[in-house]
Amino acid sequence: MPHIRVRGMGLEKLKNISKKLVDDLENIIGCPRDYFTLEYIPSTFIMDGEEDKGYPFIEVLWFDRGQEVQDQAAKAITDRVNNTNEYEDVCVIFRKLEEKCYYENGEHF
């Protein structure tokens, strides 16, 4: 945990930034890198009945770490994606999970 889902970004671009992205987040969040899950989700954006290039839409599922850490994580994610010089917009959304609702091997946190 955290689980990061990425849509609207090329797979190769995500792979290219993945190590440095997790390096950044490991330092900000303070959890080991093997706690992170990075998931690529292929998607198609539609605008006015036509396929559209879209933009990176990054969803972070995690246990609440406070606003300051969340702001730092959002900036780090946005900066890494922007460093690809491919996208004008980057959307980062945080979904807070409750420990009692998160199970690993049948046991909640």
C-alpha positions as CSV (number, residue, x, y, z in Angstrom):
1,M,0.0,0.0,0.0
2,P,-0.3,2.6,-1.6
3,H,-1.9,1.3,-4.8
4,I,-1.4,3.6,-7.8
5,R,-3.6,3.2,-10.9
6,V,-2.6,5.0,-14.1
7,R,-4.9,5.7,-17.1
8,G,-4.4,7.9,-20.1
9,M,-0.6,7.5,-20.2
10,G,1.4,5.3,-22.5
11,L,2.7,2.1,-21.0
12,E,6.3,2.8,-22.0
13,K,6.2,6.3,-20.6
14,L,4.9,4.9,-17.3
15,K,7.6,2.2,-17.2
16,N,10.2,4.9,-17.9
17,I,9.2,7.0,-14.9
18,S,8.2,4.1,-12.5
19,K,11.5,3.7,-10.6
20,K,12.0,7.4,-10.0
21,L,8.4,7.9,-9.2
22,V,8.5,5.2,-6.5
23,D,11.8,6.5,-5.3
24,D,10.1,10.0,-4.8
25,L,7.0,8.6,-3.1
26,E,9.0,6.2,-0.9
27,N,10.8,9.3,0.6
28,I,7.7,11.4,0.9
29,I,5.4,8.7,2.4
30,G,8.0,6.8,4.4
31,C,7.1,3.3,3.5
32,P,9.2,0.6,1.8
33,R,9.1,0.4,-2.0
34,D,7.8,-3.1,-1.9
35,Y,4.6,-1.7,-0.4
36,F,3.8,0.1,-3.6
37,T,1.7,-1.3,-6.4
38,L,1.8,0.5,-9.7
39,E,-1.0,-0.6,-12.1
40,Y,-1.3,0.4,-15.8
41,I,-4.9,0.5,-17.0
42,P,-5.3,1.0,-20.8
43,S,-8.1,3.4,-21.6
44,T,-9.7,5.3,-24.4
45,F,-11.0,8.8,-24.0
46,I,-14.0,10.0,-26.0
47,M,-14.9,13.6,-26.9
48,D,-17.9,14.5,-29.0
49,G,-18.1,11.0,-30.5
50,E,-14.5,10.7,-31.4
51,E,-11.4,9.2,-29.7
52,D,-9.4,11.8,-27.9
53,K,-5.8,11.8,-26.7
54,G,-7.0,12.5,-23.1
55,Y,-4.5,13.0,-20.3
56,P,-2.9,11.1,-17.4
57,F,-5.5,10.2,-14.7
58,I,-3.7,8.9,-11.7
59,E,-5.6,7.4,-8.8
60,V,-3.9,6.7,-5.5
61,L,-5.5,4.3,-3.0
62,W,-3.9,4.6,0.4
63,F,-4.3,5.0,4.1
64,D,-4.6,8.7,5.0
65,R,-1.3,10.3,5.7
66,G,-2.5,13.9,6.2
67,Q,-2.8,16.8,3.8
68,E,0.8,17.9,3.8
69,V,2.0,14.4,2.7
70,Q,-0.8,14.1,0.2
71,D,0.1,17.5,-1.3
72,Q,3.8,16.5,-1.6
73,A,2.8,13.1,-3.2
74,A,0.5,14.8,-5.7
75,K,3.3,17.2,-6.7
76,A,5.8,14.5,-7.1
77,I,3.5,12.4,-9.3
78,T,2.6,15.5,-11.4
79,D,6.3,16.5,-11.7
80,R,7.3,13.0,-12.9
81,V,4.6,12.8,-15.5
82,N,5.3,16.4,-16.6
83,N,9.0,15.5,-17.1
84,T,7.9,13.3,-20.0
85,N,7.0,16.5,-21.9
86,E,4.0,14.7,-23.4
87,Y,1.0,16.0,-21.5
88,E,-0.5,19.4,-20.8
89,D,-2.7,18.2,-17.9
90,V,-2.3,15.6,-15.2
91,C,-5.0,14.6,-12.8
92,V,-4.2,13.0,-9.4
93,I,-7.0,11.7,-7.2
94,F,-6.5,10.2,-3.7
95,R,-8.9,7.7,-2.3
96,K,-8.5,7.1,1.4
97,L,-8.9,3.6,2.6
98,E,-9.9,2.5,6.1
99,E,-7.6,0.0,7.7
100,K,-10.5,-2.0,9.0
101,C,-11.8,-2.4,5.4
102,Y,-8.4,-3.4,3.8
103,Y,-7.6,-7.1,4.0
104,E,-4.4,-8.8,3.1
105,N,-4.5,-12.6,3.2
106,G,-7.8,-12.5,5.1
107,E,-6.6,-10.1,7.8
108,H,-7.4,-6.4,8.1
109,F,-4.9,-3.8,9.1
